[in-house]
């Protein structure tokens, strides 16, 4: 029990803190073991705001690359992407854009490797419900790649390049099917 003034002061501060928390909980309607009805709405709203903020940032960062791509300058877009990759090394969107550009140029092996790198960083690009999804483009790449690289890899089993490309295609195929890392 309290022995001197300092002990009494500590007990008073502790009791005042507990009473203040109880009053705060009473005012906000939070009770022990009871979730508030707006808690789910708050998380959904937070998630949507985060996606919108991310989309706005990606548009700002990668807008010049998209503009170069739309102008039919894929080589310059790839150079811009390389500069952005150095500035933002852990950003998956650059890899996904690089995969799209390389796929458009007909470089299936390189496009596949780029898509795989991007999806390993952020799986939202294969998620049907994500606003970042690139599922149709990835599906098209997998279908084209398996049709063209599959027979080549079978004809040349000792070629490590074909084997790596086929492995990447199988990884993308499994992620599209709902598989995880």
C-alpha positions as CSV (number, residue, x, y, z in Angstrom):
1,X,0.0,0.0,0.0
2,X,1.0,3.7,-0.2
3,X,3.9,4.5,2.0
4,X,4.9,8.0,1.0
5,X,3.9,10.9,-1.2
6,X,5.5,9.4,-4.4
7,X,3.7,6.1,-4.0
8,X,0.4,7.8,-3.4
9,X,1.0,10.0,-6.5
10,X,1.7,6.9,-8.6
11,X,-1.5,5.2,-7.4
12,X,-3.5,8.3,-8.1
13,X,-2.2,8.6,-11.7
14,X,-2.8,4.9,-12.3
15,X,-6.4,5.1,-11.0
16,X,-7.1,8.3,-12.9
17,X,-5.8,6.6,-16.1
18,X,-8.0,3.6,-15.6
19,X,-11.0,5.8,-15.0
20,X,-10.2,7.9,-18.0
21,X,-10.0,4.8,-20.3
22,X,-13.2,3.5,-18.9
23,X,-14.9,6.8,-19.6
24,X,-13.5,6.9,-23.1
25,X,-14.7,3.4,-23.8
26,X,-18.2,4.3,-22.4
27,X,-18.4,7.4,-24.7
28,X,-17.3,5.5,-27.8
29,X,-19.5,2.5,-27.1
30,X,-16.6,0.0,-27.1
31,X,-17.2,-2.9,-24.7
32,X,-14.9,-5.8,-24.0
33,X,-15.3,-8.7,-26.5
34,X,-17.7,-6.7,-28.7
35,X,-16.8,-5.5,-32.1
36,X,-18.2,-2.2,-33.4
37,X,-20.4,-2.4,-36.5
38,X,-18.3,0.1,-38.3
39,X,-15.0,-1.8,-37.8
40,X,-15.4,-3.8,-41.0
41,X,-16.5,-0.7,-42.9
42,X,-13.4,1.1,-41.6
43,X,-11.1,-1.6,-42.9
44,X,-12.8,-1.7,-46.3
45,X,-12.6,2.0,-46.6
46,X,-8.9,2.0,-45.5
47,X,-8.2,-0.7,-48.1
48,X,-9.9,1.3,-50.9
49,X,-8.1,4.5,-50.0
50,X,-4.8,2.6,-50.0
51,X,-5.5,1.2,-53.4
52,X,-6.5,4.6,-54.8
53,X,-3.4,6.2,-53.3
54,X,-1.2,3.4,-54.8
55,X,-2.9,3.8,-58.2
56,X,-2.4,7.5,-58.2
57,X,1.3,7.1,-57.3
58,X,1.8,4.4,-60.0
59,X,0.1,6.7,-62.5
60,X,2.4,9.6,-61.6
61,X,5.6,7.5,-61.6
62,X,4.8,5.3,-64.7
63,X,2.8,7.8,-66.7
64,X,5.7,8.9,-68.9
65,X,6.4,5.2,-69.6
66,X,2.8,4.6,-70.7
67,X,3.0,7.8,-72.8
68,X,6.1,6.5,-74.6
69,X,4.5,3.2,-75.1
70,X,1.3,4.8,-76.5
71,X,3.5,6.8,-78.9
72,X,5.0,3.6,-80.3
73,X,8.4,4.0,-78.7
74,X,8.9,0.8,-76.7
75,X,12.7,1.0,-76.6
76,X,12.6,4.5,-75.0
77,X,9.9,3.2,-72.6
78,X,12.2,0.3,-71.6
79,X,15.0,2.8,-70.9
80,X,12.7,4.9,-68.7
81,X,11.6,1.8,-66.9
82,X,15.2,0.9,-66.2
83,X,15.8,4.3,-64.6
84,X,12.6,3.9,-62.5
85,X,13.7,0.4,-61.5
86,X,16.9,1.8,-60.1
87,X,15.0,4.5,-58.2
88,X,12.3,2.1,-56.9
89,X,13.9,-1.4,-56.8
90,X,11.1,-3.1,-54.9
91,X,8.2,-1.9,-57.0
92,X,6.4,-4.6,-59.0
93,X,4.6,-2.3,-61.4
94,X,7.8,-1.6,-63.4
95,X,8.3,-5.3,-63.9
96,X,4.8,-5.8,-65.0
97,X,5.0,-2.9,-67.5
98,X,8.3,-4.2,-68.8
99,X,6.7,-7.6,-69.3
100,X,3.8,-6.0,-71.3
101,X,6.2,-4.0,-73.5
102,X,8.5,-7.0,-74.1
103,X,5.5,-9.2,-74.9
104,X,4.3,-6.6,-77.4
105,X,7.8,-6.7,-79.0
106,X,7.6,-10.5,-79.3
107,X,10.3,-11.3,-76.6
108,X,8.3,-14.0,-74.8
109,X,11.1,-15.4,-72.7
110,X,12.1,-12.0,-71.3
111,X,8.5,-10.9,-70.9
112,X,7.8,-14.0,-68.9
113,X,10.8,-13.5,-66.6
114,X,9.7,-9.9,-66.1
115,X,6.1,-10.8,-65.2
116,X,7.4,-13.5,-62.8
117,X,9.6,-10.9,-61.0
118,X,6.7,-8.5,-60.7
119,X,4.2,-11.1,-59.4
120,X,6.7,-12.4,-56.9
121,X,6.9,-8.8,-55.5
122,X,3.1,-8.2,-55.6
123,X,0.6,-10.9,-56.3
124,X,-2.2,-8.4,-56.8
125,X,-1.5,-8.4,-60.6
126,X,-3.0,-11.9,-60.9
127,X,-5.9,-11.3,-58.5
128,X,-9.2,-11.0,-60.2
129,X,-10.6,-8.6,-57.6
130,X,-7.6,-6.3,-57.5
131,X,-7.7,-2.9,-59.3
132,X,-4.1,-3.6,-60.3
133,X,-4.9,-6.9,-62.1
134,X,-3.2,-7.7,-65.4
135,X,-4.7,-11.1,-65.5
136,X,-5.9,-11.1,-69.2
137,X,-2.5,-10.0,-70.5
138,X,-0.7,-12.6,-68.3
139,X,-3.1,-15.3,-69.4
140,X,-2.5,-14.5,-73.1
141,X,1.3,-14.6,-72.5
142,X,1.0,-18.0,-70.9
143,X,-1.1,-19.4,-73.7
144,X,1.3,-18.0,-76.4
145,X,4.4,-19.1,-74.5
146,X,3.3,-22.6,-73.9
147,X,2.2,-23.0,-77.5
148,X,5.6,-21.7,-78.9
149,X,8.2,-22.4,-76.2
150,X,6.8,-25.8,-75.0
151,X,7.7,-27.7,-78.2
152,X,11.1,-25.9,-78.4
153,X,11.9,-26.9,-74.8
154,X,10.8,-30.5,-75.6
155,X,13.0,-30.6,-78.7
156,X,16.0,-29.1,-76.9
157,X,15.9,-30.5,-73.4
158,X,19.6,-29.5,-72.8
159,X,18.9,-25.8,-73.5
160,X,18.8,-24.0,-70.1
161,X,17.2,-20.9,-71.6
162,X,14.1,-22.8,-72.8
163,X,13.9,-24.8,-69.5
164,X,14.0,-21.5,-67.5
165,X,11.3,-19.9,-69.7
166,X,9.1,-23.0,-69.4
167,X,9.5,-23.0,-65.6
168,X,8.5,-19.3,-65.5
169,X,5.5,-20.0,-67.7
170,X,4.4,-22.9,-65.4
171,X,4.8,-20.6,-62.4
172,X,2.5,-18.0,-64.0
173,X,0.1,-20.7,-65.0
174,X,-0.1,-21.9,-61.4
175,X,-0.6,-18.4,-60.1
176,X,-3.4,-17.8,-62.5
177,X,-5.0,-21.0,-61.4
178,X,-5.0,-19.8,-57.8
179,X,-1.8,-21.2,-56.5
180,X,0.4,-19.3,-54.2
181,X,4.2,-19.0,-53.7
